[in-house]
Amino acid sequence: MIARFLSACRYDPTLDGSYAWFRVAVSLSMATIGSVGLWSYVVILPLIENEFSVGRGEASFPYTMTMLGFAAGNMLVGRMVDRYGVARPALCAIVGLGLGYLGAAQTESFYFLNLFQGVLIGISTAAGFGPLIADISKWFRKRRGLAMAAVASGNYLAGAIWPPIIQYFVETDGWRATYAGIGVFCLLAMTPLALMLRTPPPDEARIRANGGTSSQGDEVLAIGLSPRALQILLVIAGLGCCVAMSMPQVHIVAYCVDLGYEAARGAEMLSVMLAGGVVCRLSSGWLADKIGGVRTLLLGSVLQCVALFLYLPFDGLVSLYIVSLVFGLAQGGIVPSYAVIVREYLPVAYAGRAIGVIIMSTVLGMALGGWLSGAVYEVTGSYTAAFLNGIGWNLINILVMVLILLRSSRPRMAAA
């Protein structure tokens, strides 16, 4: 029965069909497994510091390399998705992810550890985020926002699932054996999932069937901006919102310690924040299908700004848990909304590369914001100024999104 269902779904050419939702489940599974690359090094960082006899700042550099690789990978793999579909780039990334973990587990050089984290693990992990979101957007029209948000939830789910698992095996078997196990698991678990994504999207299948010409237009919304100008504005907005977003996400543990609480309390607040983010991503996807990506993103950005303000007067333990939950419920849907906007205002042929570039800007914003918040703290000796810095960047995002909203107009039809 399952085989017959999958066979029927495989050849379902319709948007929003049964196979499209099956594909969401497969993509979400891939994203949840593959996003281990975003969280594994965080767990082993103290061990790396001791084993390689490096300082905390130097020990953090492999994580920075991972995020830089993740940023570049969203753009590079996104371009490959536009040309080859998602299955082949995903298979290449799975091999890269496995080799990255196996290589890192064997290396005795801190230099090569950085290379494995950035070049193989970081770039390969990107295949489980932006490219999967771009691909799933081609399978939906009525429920596109919800589908994209569901797939985008994979990296937050990974953040909730992977760290305690990794910590358990690190304590029992050591970080090297754990890294090797992750590499083998990713190769075995993700390869069959990637093979399930070989079917081309309906529009691409029609183009191939018609000898390279589209039989149906790709419905997009008109806007008083060129595609390049729109992408530039979205890149600026992505930097602004994620510099602001990184303040609580990167520094909540240090902030709690600064206030005199245990570091474990800050880790719990981060988990609460990410759990709220999953809820927000799904609800924002549903909302984007009702009111559009621009309005959804603008609403999320305003709520994120309000949540950042709430960190200033409330610094009690219980209130910080509540504010962290509010922050997660506010910001979780912002990044997926950029992908929704791309699919609303740009033809499908640009989906992979445009989403990849914009996702790259959000990751760079997280990296910049994490460093900038720490630098502001070192200068001022207080996280108050760091929160105000984040609020300032958040306001830049709001202004850009208001501009895009004002330039929006009625739907039109554009060739893919």
KOLDREN-248184 format. One record per residue: residue in one letter; y, z, x of N, C-alpha, C in turn. Coordinates in steps of 0.001 Angstrom, whole numbers, plus 500000, padded with zeros to 6 digits. Layout:
N
AYZXYZXYZX
...
This chain:
416
M498800500000500828500000500000500000501256500000500866
I501241500830501914502387500878502827502562499540503520
A501433498931503927501512497636504618502096496576503698
R501672496578502420502210495586501488503696495803501232
F504122497095501167505539497391500966506372496884502137
L505897497168503373506632496726504558506668495213504641
S505559494564504246505518493105504275506511492521503289
A506600493111502111507556492623501118508983492856501579
C509221494026502159510569494335502633510992493419503775
R510025493060504608510340492287505805510985490962505458
Y510563490368504351511071489054503989512063489110502832
D512581490275502559513605490420501531514944489959502105
P515513488843501619516728488297502233518014488839501640
T517932489771500714519121490164499982519851491324500650
L521181491329500467521977492468500901521722493650499975
D521798494862500515521594496098499747520184496179499153
G519235495403499699517881495399499168517013496512499728
S515725496494499338514811497559499753514609497558501264
Y514509496353501856514328496307503305515564496825504026
A516734496576503456517972497059504087517941498579504211
W517474499273503162517420500736503218516290501212504128
F515188500469504156514135500769505116514690500657506532
R515524499666506757516123499454508070517070500603508428
V517757501168507447518597502342507688517741503490508224
A516584503710507595515704504796508034515212504569509466
V514844503324509774514381503013511124515511503206512136
S516704502704511797517850502812512708518252504259512922
L518224505061511852518557506481511981517548507188512882
S516277506851512740515250507444513606515486507072515062
M515799505789515304516088505355516670517301506072517236
A518350506194516420519578506841516878519342508309517200
T518550508989516387518287510410516601517476510634517877
I516506509767518122515696509898519341516513509478520563
G517131508304520485517839507751521640519063508528522054
S519669509258521123520871510026521453520573511277522252
V519313511471522641518980512559523557519812512457524828
G520181511215525194520965511020526405522324511681526383
L522848511982525197524151512636525094524061514150525275
W522860514707525148522747516164525088521858516768526163
S520995515981526791520016516545527716520660517168528947
Y521658516496529529522226517016530767523004518311530531
V523560518473529346524291519702529037523376520913529208
V522105520749528825521155521862528893520793522196530340
I520642521179531185520163521427532552521295521597533564
L522547521517533127523682521585534059523634522817534966
P523402524032534443523360525192535358522260525085536408
L521141524481536043520042524322536994520406523324538093
I521106522263537726521550521272538706522532521910539682
E523395522749539168524382523442540004523691524267541082
N522635524966540705521924525804541671521043524987542607
E520308524026542051519356523281542876520038522435543935
F521158521796543574521830520913544520522981521604545250
S523160522909544970524197523706545650525568523064545538
V525976522766544321527290522176544057528063523105543128
G529394522929543081530227523722542204530112523263540765
R530684524045539841530602523723538419531269522380538109
G532412522117538729533087520848538493532259519667538969
E531681519778540168530869518689540704529581518534539907
A529016519648539465527795519595538657528042518949537306
S529279518972536829529623518364535544529797516857535649
F529910516339536876530213514920537041529125513999536489
P527816514332536621526809513473535992527003513328534483
Y527491514398533833527775514279532400528928513306532160
T529958513391533010531071512440532902530569511016533102
M529698510816534080529115509494534310528322509030533085
T527600509947532456526836509599531257527762509104530153
M528878509798529942529808509408528887530506508093529211
L530825507872530478531422506590530865530419505452530652
G529160505690531011528132504688530756527946504448529270
F527989505519528483527866505403527031529012504575526463
A530221504802526975531378504039526507531227502562526830
A530867502248528076530701500848528472529532500206527741
G528467500970527522527295500422526869527546499994525444
N528396500722524724528707500327523356529349498947523314
M530189498635524299530819497320524352529829496260524829
L529099496535525907528197495542526481527039495220525545
V526388496246525031525255496022524134525737495443522810
G526944495823522370527500495255521145527642493744521230
R528074493240522375528177491789522572526795491135522524
M525804491809523082524442491272523053523906491206521624
V524273492182520801523823492197519405524374490991518658
D525648490639518901526230489469518252525486488195518624
R524963488131519833524323486902520316522824486865520034
Y522132487986520235520666487976520189520083488789519037
G520904489437518226520367490384517274520143491725517949
V519696492719517199519635494075517738518313494402518431
A517234493714518098515915494116518603515796493956520114
R516161492789520651516003492560522092516888493478522938
P518185493619522609518980494591523369518434496010523263
A517919496368522087517368497718521912516145497922522797
L515280496924522880514102497037523735514493497186525202
C515491496416525625515976496550527002516522497949527251
A517260498473526267517839499806526412516768500883526448
I515713500709525673514625501689525672513968501756527049
V513740500594527644513179500559529000514134501241529977
G515445500930529839516440501550530718516490503054530554
L516370503520529310516403504965529048515187505647529680
G514011505043529492512812505623530078512880505671531589
L513306504555532203513421504514533657514482505487534161
G515558505653533403516613506579533796516114508008533878
Y515360508438532853514844509808532852513754510003533903
L512874509011534043511828509128535051512419509123536460
G513440508290536690514083508262537998514828509539538311
A515567510063537321516302511311537528515352512470537808
A514181512439537173513202513515537377512646513524538791
Q512671512381539470512080512270540804513089512389541940
T514365512135541651515342512034542735515624513378543394
E515840513347544684516251514535545446517715514420545860
S518389513356545404519773513096545791520696513295544601
F521729514103544785522707514296543721523452513000543426
Y523653512172544426524308510875544254523486509985543323
F522181509901543562521335509066542712521179509663541317
L521243510985541204521213511602539883522393511119539055
N523578511022539677524744510496538981524525509052538531
L523910508253539401523661506851539055522669506733537900
F521600507517537944520617507469536859521254507898535536
Q522100508946535581522737509425534352523728508408533797
G524518507810534666525568506915534181525088505513533881
V524372504902534832524021503483534715522850503270533768
L521804504086533876520628503872533036520668504705531753
I520805506018531876520767506864530684522003506634529814
G523188506638530411524412506496529631524503505166528906
I524350504060529643524446502728529027523340502521528003
S522122502955528315521003502751527393521155503578526123
T521692504777526236521904505621525050522839504952524059
A523781504149524560524753503484523684524081502581522669
A522905502043522988522211501150522055521830501864520766
G521807503199520785521470503967519595522672504373518771
F523855503803519064525026504178518281525769502937517766
G526787502477518476527597501362517992526806500122517620
P525889499639518490525131498437518147524287498582516882
L523668499743516674522891499950515447523796499989514227
I524984500581514371525932500614513258526382499201512920
A526687498398513952527108497016513728526010496220513046
D524778496401513480523677495654512884523471496022511426
I523469497315511120523199497716509731524326497267508810
S525526497086509333526642496631508490526404495230507955
K525559494443508613525291493071508184524285493007507035
W523691494145506705522670494171505661523181494730504339
F524455495116504311524984495761503104526340495183502724
R526641495238501437527972494927500945528457496057500037
K527696496396498989528131497421498041528068498820498649
R527056499099499473526861500443500032526985500414501551
R527828499530502049527954499360503499528426500632504193
G529447501271503646529988502477504276528963503586504363
L528216503796503287527204504854503274526100504553504277
A525669503295504327524604502922505261525049503106506709
M526263502673507037526760502810508404526927504275508781
A527402505082507841527582506508508115526247507201508322
A525228506782507565523902507387507727523361507126509123
V523482505891509608523011505573510952523834506315512002
A525147506404511775526030507096512722525728508588512814
S525050509141511811524713510566511835523636510879512867
G523010509847513413521916510071514343522300510885515558
N523501510623516120523847511365517344524177512827517044
Y524690513125515839524907514524515467523579515224515189
L522652514524514519521325515107514292520633515372515620
A520809514444516566520234514652517900520811515899518547
G522111516135518334522749517320518893522214518608518305
A521711518541517071521141519727516441519668519911516806
I518957518809517052517508518863517264517126518991518736
W517725518180519599517245518061520975517514519280521870
P518717519879521893518967520961522856517969522109522819
P517606522657521644516621523752521685515245523297522155
I514862522055521838513578521536522312513590521410523834
I514670520827524351514780520656525797514810522009526502
Q515551522965525933515650524286526535514279524952526615
Y513475524791525573512134525389525567511290524831526708
F511259523503526843510426522895527881510999523120529279
V512312523223529396512903523538530694512461524925531146
E512439525889530228512040527244530577510559527337530921
T509734526491530301508284526582530529507801525654531653
D508418524461531783507908523465532726508920523021533776
G510179523429533655511199522984534596511909521729534118
W513103521492534653513902520375534147513330519022534554
R512670518928535705512150517639536159510999517172535266
A510073518041534979508966517685534086509478517369532682
T510486518118532251511070517868530932511731516495530873
Y512483516148531913513122514831531966512071513721531959
A510999513890532720509934512879532739509295512752531356
G509095513875530697508527513854529351509430513147528358
I510745513373528479511688512689527595511611511176527800
G511543510752529057511469509330529339510239508680528725
V509074509312528893507844508767528325507901508779526799
F508401509867526221508492509968524758509385508876524184
C510540508630524816511450507593524316510785506218524361
L510077505927525441509385504634525544508336504476524442
L507562505518524196506483505422523220506984505466521784
A508001506272521513508456506463520130509437505395519670
M510282504910520583511341503994520171510922502529520177
T509937502162520999509526500757521082509041500207519742
P508132500882519033507721500339517725508863500293516719
L509799501236516810510948501211515901511814499978516168
A512039499672517441512847498491517772512176497209517294
L510846497143517379510128495953516934510251495746515427
M510500496829514689510699496712513245512045496086512889
L512945495961513868514295495449513598514452493986514002
R513338493262514153513426491882514619513933490914513554
T513782491260512275514224490354511212515733490156511277
P516207488871511289517660488631511352518332488992510036
P519605489402510082520348489715508862520406488516507922
P520609488731506624520603487627505653521551486490505999
D522794486786506384523757485738506710523288484925507902
E522757485587508939522284484872510118521064484026509781
A520185484526508917519016483754508513519441482493507765
R520454482608506908520944481441506180521553480419507125
I522287480908508120522909479996509084521843479214509839
R520767479896510250519699479214510965519015478195510058
A518792478582508796518110477692507862518935476438507573
N520253476543507652521141475418507368521570474682508620
G520845474874509697521148474131510908522413474583511597
G522771475863511483523920476390512207525194476475511409
T525149476134510108526333476237509263526117477291508206
S527148478016507901527049479091506920527070478528505514
S526160479004504666526136478573503270526915479519502384
Q527376480582502939528099481565502144529152482229502996
G530365482378502488531419483006503263531200484486503427
D531790485023504432531724486460504677533001487064504134
E532863487865503096534036488406502417534704489476503269
V535974489247503594536748490234504336538068490435503626
L538774491475503994540078491760503418541175491166504284
A542223490698503627543363490142504359544264491263504843
I544892491043505976545812492017506545546875491270507340
G548072491783507352549160491129508062549144491402509544
L547979491332510154547810491534511589546775490538512090
S546953490064513309545932489215513912544721490073514269
P543533489452514390542353490238514792542577491011516091
R543253490401517065543501491084518324544431492285518132
A545498492098517336546435493201517091545751494346516358
L544894493991515387544178495025514655543269495819515593
Q542545495113516474541664495806517403542446496696518362
I543603496227518825544421497040519729544872498321519033
L545321498190517783545759499366517040544600500333516802
L543413499801516510542261500668516290541827501359517579
V541977500675518712541679501306520002542634502474520248
I543930502260519985544916503346520151544589504507519213
A544267504162517963543910505205516995542662505958517440
G541667505217517972540440505858518429540685506826519569
L541543506436520506541906507351521585542576508597521032
G543536508401520124544302509530519601543447510527518857
C542586510039517953541804510973517145540773511710517984
C540215511031519003539136511658519759539644512555520886
V540845512318521402541450513308522293541637514611521520
A542091514495520263542261515679519418540918516308519065
M539941515464518722538622515937518306537914516697519416
S538155516292520661537433516879521785537842518320522063
M539023518717521630539495520066521947538519521129521448
P538192521184520153537200522187519734535781521859520201
Q535402520579520162534022520234520485533664520560521936
V534563520283522863534281520492524277534579521924524712
H535578522557524098536074523829524628535810525034523718
I535055524863522634534879525986521721534146527145522395
V533164526852523261532438527929523948533379528660524907
A534120527896525713535067528506526650536159529267525906
Y536589528739524768537622529409523962537125530763523478
C535860530817523039535303532094522587535232533101523738
V534789532631524892534747533520526055536145534011526399
D537136533137526319538517533499526600539027534581525646
L538499534553524400538895535552523404538087536840523503
G537087536859524385536289538068524571534970538071523829
Y534582536943523226533306536865522524532234536304523463
E530972536446523066529881535921523867529845534400523790
A529369533775524884529265532317524906528317531817523820
A527290532616523506526330532210522475527002532020521123
R528047532822520858528756532663519587529455531303519536
G530016530884520665530662529575520718529660528453520527
A528449528592521106527405527593520919526994527501519453
E526934528654518791526612528653517363527706527966516554
M528962528189516926530067527510516237529989525998516415
L529571525553517610529416524117517849528323523552516951
S527225524284516790526149523833515912526626523742514464
V527386524747514039527951524724512691528872523524512522
M529670523248513555530599522123513537529852520798513386
L528767520627514165527998519387514114527270519241512778
A526771520349512232526121520295510922527125519863509854
G528334520417509913529382519975508999529723518511509205
G529638518058510475529928516662510775528948515708510122
V527660516088510064526664515245509404526994515104507918
V527309516224507275527674516193505856528902515313505646
C529874515461506547531112514683506416530846513194506609
R529982512839507550529698511420507787529101510765506551
L528159511425505929527526510854504746528509510763503581
S529267511825503354530229511808502248531359510825502503
S531773510691503767532826509728504094532336508294503918
G531064508042504248530507506720504012530508506366502539
W530108507328501708530159507119500259531587506868499804
L532537507646500335533934507501499943534503506159500397
A534108505701501589534605504419502099534200503269501193
D533032503366500565532612502334499627533478502335498371
K534142503453498096534988503562496898536436503199497191
I536998503695498296538442503528498541538749502737499807
G537725502348500578537956501554501782537991502401503042
G537740501744504163537657502440505435538967503007505926
V540077502284505708541368502750506217541780504049505541
R541692504077504220542076505295503488541148506459503829
T539852506162503977538902507218504332539214507790505711
L539492506911506673539804507376508026541107508165508037
L542103507676507312543390508371507264543231509760506661
L542438509866505603542190511169504986541496512104505978
G540478511600506666539779512417507648540685512863508777
S541566511970509234542475512309510326543463513396509905
V543981513295508684544906514323508185544188515668508081
L542968515661507547542211516908507420541867517489508789
Q541552516615509753541288517096511105542520517773511684
C543690517200511447544933517785511947545165519166511334
V544897519278510032545035520574509363544076521596509962
A542825521163510209541830522070510780542236522532512174
L542823521631512977543297522026514302544390523084514196
F545281522929513222546321523936513008545714525295512657
L544576525291511934543962526546511509543436527358512684
Y543125526688513811542664527424514986543775528294515588
L545037527975515312546143528710515925546305530130515368
P546340530311514044546533531689513550545247532494513416
F544092531824513334542832532536513077541977532550514342
D541806533730514929540982533843516129539956534968516027
G539736535491514824538656536450514618537313535745514627
L536240536476514864534919535865515009534489535160513725
V534579535845512594534168535237511323535064534054510977
S536367534232511171537296533142510839537055531924511715
L536653532110512969536373530969513842535132530200513380
Y534126530911512888532974530216512304533425529355511119
I534260529925510277534716529203509078535572528003509463
V536506528214510383537379527117510803536573526013511487
S535554526393512269534707525389512920533947524562511897
L533480525216510830532820524471509756533807523533509077
V535008524029508805536050523191508192536370521998509093
F536451522253510397536743521172511331535639520113511303
G534375520556511300533272519604511232533284518806509945
L533567519468508830533628518776507543534807517814507461
A535817518024508302536994517152508291536821515930509179
Q536250516118510377536283515059511385535037514194511464
G533940514618510860532674513922511045532672512461510650
G533477512096509659533455510724509168534456509800509820
I535243510296510767536315509474511338535767508313512154
V534899508579513125534415507514514013533654506426513254
P532718506745512346532067505669511593533036504841510759
S534152505433510343535117504689509534535741503535510303
Y535839503661511635536343502536512429535430501324512269
A534125501568512289533175500468512126533291499857510734
V533510500697509719533700500179508364534936499284508308
I536024499703508947537263498918508949537046497563509610
V536323497549510721536026496283511397535314495330510454
R534323495824509713533580494949508808534386494560507585
E535390495351507232536239494994506102537247493911506456
Y537762493936507683538889493066508040538540491953509033
L537336491978509623536955490949510589535643490311510157
P535445489012510435534196488337510070533000488960510773
V531816488732510196530593489343510696530296488940512133
A530710487742512538530411487274513894531054488136514967
Y532107488902514608532802489753515571532351491206515504
A531387491511514628531062492916514351530627493668515594
G529637493135516312529084493862517454530099494127518531
R530828493090518956531771493263520066532956494128519656
A533500493919518438534668494693518011534315496169517827
I533202496442517169532789497832516984532498498466518335
G531874497704519248531590498241520572532835498631521328
V533872497786521283535121498081521987535788499323521403
I535803499422520086536491500553519446535714501850519642
I534388501786519545533581502976519825533787503409521274
M533904502434522189534165502754523586535471503530523723
S536489503130522977537779503836523058537662505267522546
T536829505491521523536664506861521019535936507740522032
V534942507158522718534223507934523742535154508258524898
L535958507275525315536938507535526376537945508590525927
G538295508576524642539190509602524115538575510980524201
M537271511086523917536587512371524063536601512831525513
A536319511896526438536309512256527860537697512676528329
L538715511896527940540088512227528328540520513549527718
G540207513739526451540623514962525768539974516197526333
G538687516097526686538010517239527273538656517668528572
W538999516679529412539672516997530680541097517473530439
L541824516793529545543225517108529329543402518507528748
S542519518897527840542609520243527270542406521300528344
G541446521043529242541235521983530339542414522048531281
A543036520879531543544193520845532431545377521586531821
V545596521395530517546691522103529836546442523607529875
Y545182524016529689544852525439529746545142526015531135
E544789525281532174545016525771533531546505525935533824
V547323525042533276548771525112533516549407526253532739
T548980526418531480549641527388530600548913528724530528
G547614528748530902546845529981530807546472530350529391
S546602529405528447546308529682527043545802528417526372
Y544895528596525407544401527451524656545351527045523522
T546376527841523268547333527484522222547992526142522520
A548451525978523757549082524713524143548090523563524090
A546809523842524400545790522794524352545563522332522913
F545553523273521971545432522884520567546651522077520119
L547833522471520538549050521722520185549025520329520786
N548481520202521997548326518877522608547414518001521755
G546297518580521283545389517831520418546049517417519122
I546852518304518560547560517986517317548519516819517531
G549188516781518679550098515677518983549378514343519028
W548221514302519683547432513067519717546926512701518327
N546591513707517526546134513461516159547230512794515334
L548473513201515546549592512600514816549770511130515181
I549484510773516444549531509366516849548522508567516030
N547320509115515886546292508449515091546752508249513652
I547348509283513077547811509191511688548866508108511540
L549805508038512462550859507014512392550285505609512477
V549318505401513363548698504074513491547970503697512210
M547234504631511640546487504317510423547411504068509239
V548532504756509182549525504481508129550051503056508278
L550321502630509521550794501267509768549763500242509297
I548488500463509640547438499532509209547330499510507691
L547440500669507058547368500735505601548510499949504965
L549708500053505529550854499339504983550726497828505137
R549979497372506153549812495933506375548634495346505609
S547895496197504934546735495726504185547182494980502922
S546321494075502447546627493339501206545346493097500460
R545344492091499562544199491855498683543084491117499398
P541851491157498808540716490476499436540905488970499490
R540272488374500478540187486925500565538812486583501116
M538514485310501242537241484871501818537495484230503151
A536700484608504161536838484034505487535475483612505979
A535417482502506650534138482014507161533638482919508259
A532319483094508298531733483939509322531804483289510678
